[in-house]
Amino acid sequence: MRGIKMILWLLWRVWFYVLMAIPILVMLPFLLLSIVSERGYPYFFAMARIWAKVILFGMGFYYKVESIQGLEPNKSYMIVANHTSMTDIMLMLAVVDRPFVFVGKKELASIPLFGFFYKRTCILVDRNNAQSRRAVFESAQNRLNRGLSVCIFPEGGVPYDESVVLDTFKDGAFRLAIEHQIPIVPISFGDNKKRLSYTFFSGSPGLMRVKIHTHVATEGKTLNDRRAIKEEVYQIIYNQLVAFEC
């Protein structure tokens, strides 16, 4: 019985990567046109949301969103969430309908087909390279100046220990938000680790709960307030993750 379960898990995991490729191949000509210039990014973002929803529903995931405060059009935000799974990318695209750009680790650029578009539309960072981390700020500032929002997973990566509820936050997202005086949008993903963790033989179809919290204002704040704001956002997300488990 255990052997059958392992085989089903294997096939299900392989299907995840197949699903990542199918929508890209179907939309390939339009995706290529959308990345020719910066003006095409809103169209790319719309197709990325279709890609994300195909993967989620194709894997048997369905999501329920509680939104305390929505996002206004033509306004930039710093979007932050806990990071436990590759599905965090898809779920973020599915639940946030205002164009934003991910700041993500450069390793994902090596994934065939997906990586081609990932490295041309996202802000890539090598977290072991100080120069790369500094370059992120310049790239993010350029996107914010164009009126886009930015999404950062402030834990800086998925914790190796899956028992960790929420890892320590890095400063980058909060520094950028203060420098640009834009609101921070905390988002809690309640079930992504359960649905598709980085432990290969694990996971299952089912519900993904999302809570989009009240925005945290940065207007009038300075970099001296960075730690307090970071702690406030951390507690918002942490408390909700604990509530999800109750």
PyRosetta script that sets phi, psi and omega in degrees:
from pyrosetta import init, pose_from_sequence

init()
pose = pose_from_sequence("MRGIKMILWLLWRVWFYVLMAIPILVMLPFLLLSIVSERGYPYFFAMARIWAKVILFGMGFYYKVESIQGLEPNKSYMIVANHTSMTDIMLMLAVVDRPFVFVGKKELASIPLFGFFYKRTCILVDRNNAQSRRAVFESAQNRLNRGLSVCIFPEGGVPYDESVVLDTFKDGAFRLAIEHQIPIVPISFGDNKKRLSYTFFSGSPGLMRVKIHTHVATEGKTLNDRRAIKEEVYQIIYNQLVAFEC")
pose.set_psi(1, -42.6)
pose.set_omega(1, 178.0)
pose.set_phi(2, -61.5)
pose.set_psi(2, -39.0)
pose.set_omega(2, 179.8)
pose.set_phi(3, -63.8)
pose.set_psi(3, -41.3)
pose.set_omega(3, 178.3)
pose.set_phi(4, -63.3)
pose.set_psi(4, -40.9)
pose.set_omega(4, 179.7)
pose.set_phi(5, -63.6)
pose.set_psi(5, -39.8)
pose.set_omega(5, 179.4)
pose.set_phi(6, -64.2)
pose.set_psi(6, -40.9)
pose.set_omega(6, 179.2)
pose.set_phi(7, -64.6)
pose.set_psi(7, -42.9)
pose.set_omega(7, 178.9)
pose.set_phi(8, -63.8)
pose.set_psi(8, -40.7)
pose.set_omega(8, 176.1)
pose.set_phi(9, -60.8)
pose.set_psi(9, -44.4)
pose.set_omega(9, -179.6)
pose.set_phi(10, -60.0)
pose.set_psi(10, -48.4)
pose.set_omega(10, -179.8)
pose.set_phi(11, -63.0)
pose.set_psi(11, -38.9)
pose.set_omega(11, -179.7)
pose.set_phi(12, -65.8)
pose.set_psi(12, -40.7)
pose.set_omega(12, 178.0)
pose.set_phi(13, -66.8)
pose.set_psi(13, -41.4)
pose.set_omega(13, 177.2)
pose.set_phi(14, -62.8)
pose.set_psi(14, -40.1)
pose.set_omega(14, 178.9)
pose.set_phi(15, -59.4)
pose.set_psi(15, -33.3)
pose.set_omega(15, 177.5)
pose.set_phi(16, -58.0)
pose.set_psi(16, -46.6)
pose.set_omega(16, -178.7)
pose.set_phi(17, -72.2)
pose.set_psi(17, -32.4)
pose.set_omega(17, 174.1)
pose.set_phi(18, -63.0)
pose.set_psi(18, -43.8)
pose.set_omega(18, 179.4)
pose.set_phi(19, -64.0)
pose.set_psi(19, -31.2)
pose.set_omega(19, 177.2)
pose.set_phi(20, -63.1)
pose.set_psi(20, -32.8)
pose.set_omega(20, -174.9)
pose.set_phi(21, -86.1)
pose.set_psi(21, -35.7)
pose.set_omega(21, -171.5)
pose.set_phi(22, -57.7)
pose.set_psi(22, -53.3)
pose.set_omega(22, -179.0)
pose.set_phi(23, -63.5)
pose.set_psi(23, -33.8)
pose.set_omega(23, 178.8)
pose.set_phi(24, -63.7)
pose.set_psi(24, -43.9)
pose.set_omega(24, 179.6)
pose.set_phi(25, -64.9)
pose.set_psi(25, -40.5)
pose.set_omega(25, -179.9)
pose.set_phi(26, -64.8)
pose.set_psi(26, -40.7)
pose.set_omega(26, -175.7)
pose.set_phi(27, -97.5)
pose.set_psi(27, 9.1)
pose.set_omega(27, -169.9)
pose.set_phi(28, -50.6)
pose.set_psi(28, -50.5)
pose.set_omega(28, -178.9)
pose.set_phi(29, -59.2)
pose.set_psi(29, -40.0)
pose.set_omega(29, -178.7)
pose.set_phi(30, -72.0)
pose.set_psi(30, -35.8)
pose.set_omega(30, 177.0)
pose.set_phi(31, -64.4)
pose.set_psi(31, -42.7)
pose.set_omega(31, 179.9)
pose.set_phi(32, -63.6)
pose.set_psi(32, -41.2)
pose.set_omega(32, 178.1)
pose.set_phi(33, -64.6)
pose.set_psi(33, -34.8)
pose.set_omega(33, -175.2)
pose.set_phi(34, -72.3)
pose.set_psi(34, -19.3)
pose.set_omega(34, -178.8)
pose.set_phi(35, -102.2)
pose.set_psi(35, 6.8)
pose.set_omega(35, 179.0)
pose.set_phi(36, -65.1)
pose.set_psi(36, -39.1)
pose.set_omega(36, 179.2)
pose.set_phi(37, -138.4)
pose.set_psi(37, 163.7)
pose.set_omega(37, -179.6)
pose.set_phi(38, -62.6)
pose.set_psi(38, -29.1)
pose.set_omega(38, -179.1)
pose.set_phi(39, -65.0)
pose.set_psi(39, -21.2)
pose.set_omega(39, -178.5)
pose.set_phi(40, -83.7)
pose.set_psi(40, -3.8)
pose.set_omega(40, -174.3)
pose.set_phi(41, -60.2)
pose.set_psi(41, -41.4)
pose.set_omega(41, 178.3)
pose.set_phi(42, -56.8)
pose.set_psi(42, -34.1)
pose.set_omega(42, 178.3)
pose.set_phi(43, -71.8)
pose.set_psi(43, -40.3)
pose.set_omega(43, 175.7)
pose.set_phi(44, -60.6)
pose.set_psi(44, -42.7)
pose.set_omega(44, -178.7)
pose.set_phi(45, -62.1)
pose.set_psi(45, -41.5)
pose.set_omega(45, 179.0)
pose.set_phi(46, -61.4)
pose.set_psi(46, -41.2)
pose.set_omega(46, 178.6)
pose.set_phi(47, -71.3)
pose.set_psi(47, -33.3)
pose.set_omega(47, 176.9)
pose.set_phi(48, -63.1)
pose.set_psi(48, -35.4)
pose.set_omega(48, 178.2)
pose.set_phi(49, -67.4)
pose.set_psi(49, -37.8)
pose.set_omega(49, 175.7)
pose.set_phi(50, -63.4)
pose.set_psi(50, -45.8)
pose.set_omega(50, 178.3)
pose.set_phi(51, -55.0)
pose.set_psi(51, -46.8)
pose.set_omega(51, -177.8)
pose.set_phi(52, -63.1)
pose.set_psi(52, -44.0)
pose.set_omega(52, -177.0)
pose.set_phi(53, -69.0)
pose.set_psi(53, -35.2)
pose.set_omega(53, 176.8)
pose.set_phi(54, -60.9)
pose.set_psi(54, -43.9)
pose.set_omega(54, -179.3)
pose.set_phi(55, -65.4)
pose.set_psi(55, -48.0)
pose.set_omega(55, -177.7)
pose.set_phi(56, -59.4)
pose.set_psi(56, -50.6)
pose.set_omega(56, -177.5)
pose.set_phi(57, -71.8)
pose.set_psi(57, -32.9)
pose.set_omega(57, 177.4)
pose.set_phi(58, -66.4)
pose.set_psi(58, -26.4)
pose.set_omega(58, 177.6)
pose.set_phi(59, -88.3)
pose.set_psi(59, -2.9)
pose.set_omega(59, -179.4)
pose.set_phi(60, 86.5)
pose.set_psi(60, 19.1)
pose.set_omega(60, 178.1)
pose.set_phi(61, -95.6)
pose.set_psi(61, 142.2)
pose.set_omega(61, 171.1)
pose.set_phi(62, -136.1)
pose.set_psi(62, 147.9)
pose.set_omega(62, -171.8)
pose.set_phi(63, -121.5)
pose.set_psi(63, 150.8)
pose.set_omega(63, 177.5)
pose.set_phi(64, -126.3)
pose.set_psi(64, 123.2)
pose.set_omega(64, -173.3)
pose.set_phi(65, -112.3)
pose.set_psi(65, 129.0)
pose.set_omega(65, 169.0)
pose.set_phi(66, -109.4)
pose.set_psi(66, 115.6)
pose.set_omega(66, -177.3)
pose.set_phi(67, -112.7)
pose.set_psi(67, 115.2)
pose.set_omega(67, 179.3)
pose.set_phi(68, -78.8)
pose.set_psi(68, -36.0)
pose.set_omega(68, -178.8)
pose.set_phi(69, -146.8)
pose.set_psi(69, 125.4)
pose.set_omega(69, -178.6)
pose.set_phi(70, -79.7)
pose.set_psi(70, 176.4)
pose.set_omega(70, 178.3)
pose.set_phi(71, -102.0)
pose.set_psi(71, 132.3)
pose.set_omega(71, 179.8)
pose.set_phi(72, -81.1)
pose.set_psi(72, 146.5)
pose.set_omega(72, 176.4)
pose.set_phi(73, -68.8)
pose.set_psi(73, 153.1)
pose.set_omega(73, 176.2)
pose.set_phi(74, 59.7)
pose.set_psi(74, 34.0)
pose.set_omega(74, 177.5)
pose.set_phi(75, -138.0)
pose.set_psi(75, 139.0)
pose.set_omega(75, -179.0)
pose.set_phi(76, -91.1)
pose.set_psi(76, 147.4)
pose.set_omega(76, 179.2)
pose.set_phi(77, -137.3)
pose.set_psi(77, 159.5)
pose.set_omega(77, 167.2)
pose.set_phi(78, -105.1)
pose.set_psi(78, 112.8)
pose.set_omega(78, -176.4)
pose.set_phi(79, -100.0)
pose.set_psi(79, 126.5)
pose.set_omega(79, -179.3)
pose.set_phi(80, -131.3)
pose.set_psi(80, 148.2)
pose.set_omega(80, -179.9)
pose.set_phi(81, -154.8)
pose.set_psi(81, 163.6)
pose.set_omega(81, 172.9)
pose.set_phi(82, -70.8)
pose.set_psi(82, 153.8)
pose.set_omega(82, -172.4)
pose.set_phi(83, -128.0)
pose.set_psi(83, 112.5)
pose.set_omega(83, -176.9)
pose.set_phi(84, -134.4)
pose.set_psi(84, -6.8)
pose.set_omega(84, -168.6)
pose.set_phi(85, -161.0)
pose.set_psi(85, 157.4)
pose.set_omega(85, 173.1)
pose.set_phi(86, -65.4)
pose.set_psi(86, -22.9)
pose.set_omega(86, 179.3)
pose.set_phi(87, -70.6)
pose.set_psi(87, -10.5)
pose.set_omega(87, 176.4)
pose.set_phi(88, -58.4)
pose.set_psi(88, -38.3)
pose.set_omega(88, 179.5)
pose.set_phi(89, -63.1)
pose.set_psi(89, -50.0)
pose.set_omega(89, -177.8)
pose.set_phi(90, -64.9)
pose.set_psi(90, -43.2)
pose.set_omega(90, -177.4)
pose.set_phi(91, -67.2)
pose.set_psi(91, -37.4)
pose.set_omega(91, 177.6)
pose.set_phi(92, -62.0)
pose.set_psi(92, -44.2)
pose.set_omega(92, 178.2)
pose.set_phi(93, -63.7)
pose.set_psi(93, -36.3)
pose.set_omega(93, -177.2)
pose.set_phi(94, -70.1)
pose.set_psi(94, -36.2)
pose.set_omega(94, -171.2)
pose.set_phi(95, -98.3)
pose.set_psi(95, -15.3)
pose.set_omega(95, 178.7)
pose.set_phi(96, -109.7)
pose.set_psi(96, 115.5)
pose.set_omega(96, -173.5)
pose.set_phi(97, -97.0)
pose.set_psi(97, -0.7)
pose.set_omega(97, 175.8)
pose.set_phi(98, -92.2)
pose.set_psi(98, 134.1)
pose.set_omega(98, -176.8)
pose.set_phi(99, -56.0)
pose.set_psi(99, 130.0)
pose.set_omega(99, 176.1)
pose.set_phi(100, -141.8)
pose.set_psi(100, 166.8)
pose.set_omega(100, 179.8)
pose.set_phi(101, -121.0)
pose.set_psi(101, 134.4)
pose.set_omega(101, 176.5)
pose.set_phi(102, -79.0)
pose.set_psi(102, 143.0)
pose.set_omega(102, 161.2)
pose.set_phi(103, -103.4)
pose.set_psi(103, 117.4)
pose.set_omega(103, -173.5)
pose.set_phi(104, -141.8)
pose.set_psi(104, 167.0)
pose.set_omega(104, -177.2)
pose.set_phi(105, -70.7)
pose.set_psi(105, 143.7)
pose.set_omega(105, -174.6)
pose.set_phi(106, -67.6)
pose.set_psi(106, -20.9)
pose.set_omega(106, -177.4)
pose.set_phi(107, -59.4)
pose.set_psi(107, -30.2)
pose.set_omega(107, -178.7)
pose.set_phi(108, -67.6)
pose.set_psi(108, -17.9)
pose.set_omega(108, 179.3)
pose.set_phi(109, -67.9)
pose.set_psi(109, -14.0)
pose.set_omega(109, -179.3)
pose.set_phi(110, -84.7)
pose.set_psi(110, -8.2)
pose.set_omega(110, 178.2)
pose.set_phi(111, -70.0)
pose.set_psi(111, 125.0)
pose.set_omega(111, -177.9)
pose.set_phi(112, -54.2)
pose.set_psi(112, 139.4)
pose.set_omega(112, 176.8)
pose.set_phi(113, 68.9)
pose.set_psi(113, -60.1)
pose.set_omega(113, 176.7)
pose.set_phi(114, -55.9)
pose.set_psi(114, -44.4)
pose.set_omega(114, -177.3)
pose.set_phi(115, -62.5)
pose.set_psi(115, -30.9)
pose.set_omega(115, 179.3)
pose.set_phi(116, -58.8)
pose.set_psi(116, -46.1)
pose.set_omega(116, -179.5)
pose.set_phi(117, -80.8)
pose.set_psi(117, -33.2)
pose.set_omega(117, -179.1)
pose.set_phi(118, -58.6)
pose.set_psi(118, -47.8)
pose.set_omega(118, -175.9)
pose.set_phi(119, -76.4)
pose.set_psi(119, -12.8)
pose.set_omega(119, 178.4)
pose.set_phi(120, -97.1)
pose.set_psi(120, -11.2)
pose.set_omega(120, -177.1)
pose.set_phi(121, -123.9)
pose.set_psi(121, -19.3)
pose.set_omega(121, -179.1)
pose.set_phi(122, -103.8)
pose.set_psi(122, 168.5)
pose.set_omega(122, 175.6)
pose.set_phi(123, -97.9)
pose.set_psi(123, 113.3)
pose.set_omega(123, -174.7)
pose.set_phi(124, -93.2)
pose.set_psi(124, 142.2)
pose.set_omega(124, 179.4)
pose.set_phi(125, -134.8)
pose.set_psi(125, 136.8)
pose.set_omega(125, 169.9)
pose.set_phi(126, -99.2)
pose.set_psi(126, 105.0)
pose.set_omega(126, -172.2)
pose.set_phi(127, -69.4)
pose.set_psi(127, -10.7)
pose.set_omega(127, 176.9)
pose.set_phi(128, -95.0)
pose.set_psi(128, 3.8)
pose.set_omega(128, -176.6)
pose.set_phi(129, -123.7)
pose.set_psi(129, 114.9)
pose.set_omega(129, -176.4)
pose.set_phi(130, -62.9)
pose.set_psi(130, -37.0)
pose.set_omega(130, 179.8)
pose.set_phi(131, -65.0)
pose.set_psi(131, -40.0)
pose.set_omega(131, 177.8)
pose.set_phi(132, -64.2)
pose.set_psi(132, -40.7)
pose.set_omega(132, 179.8)
pose.set_phi(133, -64.6)
pose.set_psi(133, -37.1)
pose.set_omega(133, 177.8)
pose.set_phi(134, -68.0)
pose.set_psi(134, -36.9)
pose.set_omega(134, -178.7)
pose.set_phi(135, -65.7)
pose.set_psi(135, -26.4)
pose.set_omega(135, 178.4)
pose.set_phi(136, -58.5)
pose.set_psi(136, -40.7)
pose.set_omega(136, -177.1)
pose.set_phi(137, -63.4)
pose.set_psi(137, -41.7)
pose.set_omega(137, 178.8)
pose.set_phi(138, -64.9)
pose.set_psi(138, -44.5)
pose.set_omega(138, 179.8)
pose.set_phi(139, -64.5)
pose.set_psi(139, -42.5)
pose.set_omega(139, 179.9)
pose.set_phi(140, -65.0)
pose.set_psi(140, -40.0)
pose.set_omega(140, 178.6)
pose.set_phi(141, -61.5)
pose.set_psi(141, -38.9)
pose.set_omega(141, 178.4)
pose.set_phi(142, -62.6)
pose.set_psi(142, -41.8)
pose.set_omega(142, -179.5)
pose.set_phi(143, -69.1)
pose.set_psi(143, -41.2)
pose.set_omega(143, 178.7)
pose.set_phi(144, -64.5)
pose.set_psi(144, -36.8)
pose.set_omega(144, 178.4)
pose.set_phi(145, -66.4)
pose.set_psi(145, -22.5)
pose.set_omega(145, 176.7)
pose.set_phi(146, -86.9)
pose.set_psi(146, 1.8)
pose.set_omega(146, 177.0)
pose.set_phi(147, 90.1)
pose.set_psi(147, 6.9)
pose.set_omega(147, 177.7)
pose.set_phi(148, -85.0)
pose.set_psi(148, 164.5)
pose.set_omega(148, 170.4)
pose.set_phi(149, -98.5)
pose.set_psi(149, 166.5)
pose.set_omega(149, -179.5)
pose.set_phi(150, -126.1)
pose.set_psi(150, 139.3)
pose.set_omega(150, 177.6)
pose.set_phi(151, -116.9)
pose.set_psi(151, 124.8)
pose.set_omega(151, 178.5)
pose.set_phi(152, -130.3)
pose.set_psi(152, 136.7)
pose.set_omega(152, 170.4)
pose.set_phi(153, -91.9)
pose.set_psi(153, 102.3)
pose.set_omega(153, -166.7)
pose.set_phi(154, -71.8)
pose.set_psi(154, -7.1)
pose.set_omega(154, 173.6)
pose.set_phi(155, -69.3)
pose.set_psi(155, -17.1)
pose.set_omega(155, 177.8)
pose.set_phi(156, 81.4)
pose.set_psi(156, 9.3)
pose.set_omega(156, -178.8)
pose.set_phi(157, 150.2)
pose.set_psi(157, 172.3)
pose.set_omega(157, 179.2)
pose.set_phi(158, -83.9)
pose.set_psi(158, 126.6)
pose.set_omega(158, 178.7)
pose.set_phi(159, -58.9)
pose.set_psi(159, 136.2)
pose.set_omega(159, 178.1)
pose.set_phi(160, -65.2)
pose.set_psi(160, -34.4)
pose.set_omega(160, 179.2)
pose.set_phi(161, -86.8)
pose.set_psi(161, 108.8)
pose.set_omega(161, -174.9)
pose.set_phi(162, -72.9)
pose.set_psi(162, -5.9)
pose.set_omega(162, 175.9)
pose.set_phi(163, -80.6)
pose.set_psi(163, -12.4)
pose.set_omega(163, 179.3)
pose.set_phi(164, -70.1)
pose.set_psi(164, 124.2)
pose.set_omega(164, -179.8)
pose.set_phi(165, -72.5)
pose.set_psi(165, -47.4)
pose.set_omega(165, -179.9)
pose.set_phi(166, -154.5)
pose.set_psi(166, 120.4)
pose.set_omega(166, -177.3)
pose.set_phi(167, -77.8)
pose.set_psi(167, 168.5)
pose.set_omega(167, 179.7)
pose.set_phi(168, -60.8)
pose.set_psi(168, 140.3)
pose.set_omega(168, 179.6)
pose.set_phi(169, -85.8)
pose.set_psi(169, 141.7)
pose.set_omega(169, 170.2)
pose.set_phi(170, -83.5)
pose.set_psi(170, 165.4)
pose.set_omega(170, -174.1)
pose.set_phi(171, -81.6)
pose.set_psi(171, -23.4)
pose.set_omega(171, -165.4)
pose.set_phi(172, -51.0)
pose.set_psi(172, -49.5)
pose.set_omega(172, -176.5)
pose.set_phi(173, -61.5)
pose.set_psi(173, -38.3)
pose.set_omega(173, -174.9)
pose.set_phi(174, -77.2)
pose.set_psi(174, -34.6)
pose.set_omega(174, 175.4)
pose.set_phi(175, -64.0)
pose.set_psi(175, -45.8)
pose.set_omega(175, 179.3)
pose.set_phi(176, -62.8)
pose.set_psi(176, -43.3)
pose.set_omega(176, -178.7)
pose.set_phi(177, -62.1)
pose.set_psi(177, -40.9)
pose.set_omega(177, 179.8)
pose.set_phi(178, -69.6)
pose.set_psi(178, -43.1)
pose.set_omega(178, -178.9)
pose.set_phi(179, -61.7)
pose.set_psi(179, -33.6)
pose.set_omega(179, -179.2)
pose.set_phi(180, -100.0)
pose.set_psi(180, 0.7)
pose.set_omega(180, 177.8)
pose.set_phi(181, 53.2)
pose.set_psi(181, 44.4)
pose.set_omega(181, 179.5)
pose.set_phi(182, -111.0)
pose.set_psi(182, 150.1)
pose.set_omega(182, -179.8)
pose.set_phi(183, -67.2)
pose.set_psi(183, 149.7)
pose.set_omega(183, 174.6)
pose.set_phi(184, -100.0)
pose.set_psi(184, 132.3)
pose.set_omega(184, -179.5)
pose.set_phi(185, -110.0)
pose.set_psi(185, 100.4)
pose.set_omega(185, 177.1)
pose.set_phi(186, -77.8)
pose.set_psi(186, 135.3)
pose.set_omega(186, 178.4)
pose.set_phi(187, -130.2)
pose.set_psi(187, 134.0)
pose.set_omega(187, 178.1)
pose.set_phi(188, -109.2)
pose.set_psi(188, 125.3)
pose.set_omega(188, 173.5)
pose.set_phi(189, -101.5)
pose.set_psi(189, 115.8)
pose.set_omega(189, -170.9)
pose.set_phi(190, -87.5)
pose.set_psi(190, -22.5)
pose.set_omega(190, -168.3)
pose.set_phi(191, -131.6)
pose.set_psi(191, 3.0)
pose.set_omega(191, -173.1)
pose.set_phi(192, -62.0)
pose.set_psi(192, -37.4)
pose.set_omega(192, 178.6)
pose.set_phi(193, -64.5)
pose.set_psi(193, -38.2)
pose.set_omega(193, 178.4)
pose.set_phi(194, -69.7)
pose.set_psi(194, -38.0)
pose.set_omega(194, -176.4)
pose.set_phi(195, -74.0)
pose.set_psi(195, -45.2)
pose.set_omega(195, -176.9)
pose.set_phi(196, -155.7)
pose.set_psi(196, 81.8)
pose.set_omega(196, 179.2)
pose.set_phi(197, -82.2)
pose.set_psi(197, -179.4)
pose.set_omega(197, 178.0)
pose.set_phi(198, -84.1)
pose.set_psi(198, -1.6)
pose.set_omega(198, 168.7)
pose.set_phi(199, -77.5)
pose.set_psi(199, 116.8)
pose.set_omega(199, -165.8)
pose.set_phi(200, -61.5)
pose.set_psi(200, -50.2)
pose.set_omega(200, -178.0)
pose.set_phi(201, -89.5)
pose.set_psi(201, 72.4)
pose.set_omega(201, -180.0)
pose.set_phi(202, -162.0)
pose.set_psi(202, 172.8)
pose.set_omega(202, 176.4)
pose.set_phi(203, 99.1)
pose.set_psi(203, 167.9)
pose.set_omega(203, 179.1)
pose.set_phi(204, -168.9)
pose.set_psi(204, 156.0)
pose.set_omega(204, 171.9)
pose.set_phi(205, -62.6)
pose.set_psi(205, 158.5)
pose.set_omega(205, 177.4)
pose.set_phi(206, 150.7)
pose.set_psi(206, -164.9)
pose.set_omega(206, -173.3)
pose.set_phi(207, -78.0)
pose.set_psi(207, 141.0)
pose.set_omega(207, 171.2)
pose.set_phi(208, -121.2)
pose.set_psi(208, 112.8)
pose.set_omega(208, -179.7)
pose.set_phi(209, -91.3)
pose.set_psi(209, 138.9)
pose.set_omega(209, -178.6)
pose.set_phi(210, -132.5)
pose.set_psi(210, 136.1)
pose.set_omega(210, 172.3)
pose.set_phi(211, -126.4)
pose.set_psi(211, 121.7)
pose.set_omega(211, 175.8)
pose.set_phi(212, -98.0)
pose.set_psi(212, 112.8)
pose.set_omega(212, -170.8)
pose.set_phi(213, -84.7)
pose.set_psi(213, 171.1)
pose.set_omega(213, 172.3)
pose.set_phi(214, -59.1)
pose.set_psi(214, 138.1)
pose.set_omega(214, -177.3)
pose.set_phi(215, -67.4)
pose.set_psi(215, 147.8)
pose.set_omega(215, 176.0)
pose.set_phi(216, -101.8)
pose.set_psi(216, 118.0)
pose.set_omega(216, -175.3)
pose.set_phi(217, -75.9)
pose.set_psi(217, 145.5)
pose.set_omega(217, 174.5)
pose.set_phi(218, -120.7)
pose.set_psi(218, -2.2)
pose.set_omega(218, -178.0)
pose.set_phi(219, -60.5)
pose.set_psi(219, 128.5)
pose.set_omega(219, -179.4)
pose.set_phi(220, 83.4)
pose.set_psi(220, -4.9)
pose.set_omega(220, 179.4)
pose.set_phi(221, -86.0)
pose.set_psi(221, 156.8)
pose.set_omega(221, 176.7)
pose.set_phi(222, -121.2)
pose.set_psi(222, 174.9)
pose.set_omega(222, -179.8)
pose.set_phi(223, -63.0)
pose.set_psi(223, -19.5)
pose.set_omega(223, 174.9)
pose.set_phi(224, -66.3)
pose.set_psi(224, -20.2)
pose.set_omega(224, 179.8)
pose.set_phi(225, -91.7)
pose.set_psi(225, 1.5)
pose.set_omega(225, -171.5)
pose.set_phi(226, -58.3)
pose.set_psi(226, -47.0)
pose.set_omega(226, -176.7)
pose.set_phi(227, -64.9)
pose.set_psi(227, -39.9)
pose.set_omega(227, -179.4)
pose.set_phi(228, -65.7)
pose.set_psi(228, -41.7)
pose.set_omega(228, 179.4)
pose.set_phi(229, -67.4)
pose.set_psi(229, -42.1)
pose.set_omega(229, 178.3)
pose.set_phi(230, -59.8)
pose.set_psi(230, -43.2)
pose.set_omega(230, 179.3)
pose.set_phi(231, -66.2)
pose.set_psi(231, -38.5)
pose.set_omega(231, 178.8)
pose.set_phi(232, -62.1)
pose.set_psi(232, -46.7)
pose.set_omega(232, -179.6)
pose.set_phi(233, -66.4)
pose.set_psi(233, -40.1)
pose.set_omega(233, 178.5)
pose.set_phi(234, -57.6)
pose.set_psi(234, -47.2)
pose.set_omega(234, -177.5)
pose.set_phi(235, -65.9)
pose.set_psi(235, -36.0)
pose.set_omega(235, 177.6)
pose.set_phi(236, -59.2)
pose.set_psi(236, -49.9)
pose.set_omega(236, -177.2)
pose.set_phi(237, -70.8)
pose.set_psi(237, -43.8)
pose.set_omega(237, -178.6)
pose.set_phi(238, -60.2)
pose.set_psi(238, -47.8)
pose.set_omega(238, -178.4)
pose.set_phi(239, -61.1)
pose.set_psi(239, -35.9)
pose.set_omega(239, 179.2)
pose.set_phi(240, -71.2)
pose.set_psi(240, -38.4)
pose.set_omega(240, 177.3)
pose.set_phi(241, -61.9)
pose.set_psi(241, -40.1)
pose.set_omega(241, 176.1)
pose.set_phi(242, -64.7)
pose.set_psi(242, -41.1)
pose.set_omega(242, 179.1)
pose.set_phi(243, -64.5)
pose.set_psi(243, -36.1)
pose.set_omega(243, 177.7)
pose.set_phi(244, -60.4)
pose.set_psi(244, -32.7)
pose.set_omega(244, -175.9)
pose.set_phi(245, -80.9)
pose.set_psi(245, -15.3)
pose.set_omega(245, -177.5)
pose.set_phi(246, -78.0)
pose.dump_pdb("model.pdb")
